[in-house]
Amino acid sequence: MIKKVAFIGHRVTDMDRAKKFYGEVLGLDKTSEYEGKWCEFDTPEGKTIALDTFSPEGTLPVPRPAVISSAVSRSRQGARPISAS
């Protein structure tokens, strides 16, 4: 069972626009940036939102519930958890 999320990665196509949205519109603190390809913002609750421009198109910002459910079931059966990709 997932009890909380501390970090989420999100693919963006326009990093400058995304940084403006998360920083200026939402008012989050930018805590890290790497060559315009990766940027992190922290929420007031201590969560991190990471933005990147290099994940494959169609990458979801969070795992799909079916993937999580399947991974939990496999883990309970002693199997290695599956990847969300």
C-alpha positions as CSV (number, residue, x, y, z in Angstrom):
1,M,0.0,0.0,0.0
2,I,1.3,3.4,-0.9
3,K,1.1,5.8,2.1
4,K,2.6,8.9,0.6
5,V,4.6,10.3,-2.3
6,A,7.7,12.4,-1.7
7,F,9.0,12.8,-5.3
8,I,7.3,12.9,-8.7
9,G,8.9,13.3,-12.1
10,H,7.1,15.0,-14.9
11,R,8.1,15.3,-18.6
12,V,7.7,18.7,-20.1
13,T,8.2,19.9,-23.7
14,D,8.9,23.6,-22.8
15,M,11.2,23.9,-19.8
16,D,11.1,27.7,-19.6
17,R,7.3,27.7,-19.7
18,A,7.1,24.9,-17.1
19,K,9.6,26.7,-14.8
20,K,7.6,29.9,-15.0
21,F,4.4,28.0,-14.1
22,Y,5.8,26.1,-11.2
23,G,7.9,29.0,-9.9
24,E,5.9,32.1,-10.6
25,V,2.3,30.9,-10.9
26,L,2.4,28.2,-8.2
27,G,5.0,29.9,-6.1
28,L,7.2,26.8,-5.5
29,D,10.9,27.1,-4.7
30,K,13.3,25.9,-7.4
31,T,15.9,23.8,-5.7
32,S,17.9,22.3,-8.5
33,E,18.5,22.7,-12.3
34,Y,20.7,21.0,-14.8
35,E,21.5,22.4,-18.2
36,G,17.9,23.3,-18.9
37,K,17.0,19.6,-19.1
38,W,16.1,18.9,-15.5
39,C,14.6,21.1,-12.8
40,E,13.3,20.5,-9.3
41,F,10.8,22.4,-7.2
42,D,9.9,21.8,-3.6
43,T,6.4,22.1,-2.3
44,P,5.6,23.6,1.2
45,E,5.0,20.0,2.4
46,G,8.5,19.0,1.5
47,K,7.6,17.1,-1.7
48,T,9.7,17.4,-4.8
49,I,8.4,17.9,-8.3
50,A,11.1,17.2,-10.9
51,L,10.7,18.4,-14.5
52,D,12.6,16.9,-17.4
53,T,12.7,17.3,-21.2
54,F,14.3,13.9,-22.0
55,S,11.8,11.2,-20.9
56,P,10.1,9.4,-23.7
57,E,6.9,11.1,-25.1
58,G,3.8,9.7,-23.4
59,T,5.6,9.2,-20.0
60,L,3.0,9.6,-17.3
61,P,3.8,11.8,-14.3
62,V,2.7,9.1,-11.9
63,P,2.5,5.3,-12.2
64,R,-0.9,4.0,-13.4
65,P,-3.0,2.4,-10.6
66,A,-3.0,-1.0,-12.5
67,V,0.8,-1.0,-12.5
68,I,0.9,-0.2,-8.7
69,S,-1.6,-2.9,-8.0
70,S,0.2,-5.5,-10.1
71,A,3.5,-4.6,-8.5
72,V,2.0,-5.0,-5.0
73,S,0.5,-8.3,-5.8
74,R,3.7,-9.6,-7.3
75,S,5.7,-8.4,-4.3
76,R,3.3,-10.2,-1.9
77,Q,3.8,-13.4,-3.9
78,G,7.6,-13.1,-3.5
79,A,8.3,-11.9,-7.0
80,R,10.4,-8.9,-7.8
81,P,8.2,-5.8,-8.5
82,I,7.7,-4.8,-12.1
83,S,8.8,-1.6,-13.7
84,A,6.3,1.2,-14.4
85,S,7.6,1.5,-17.9
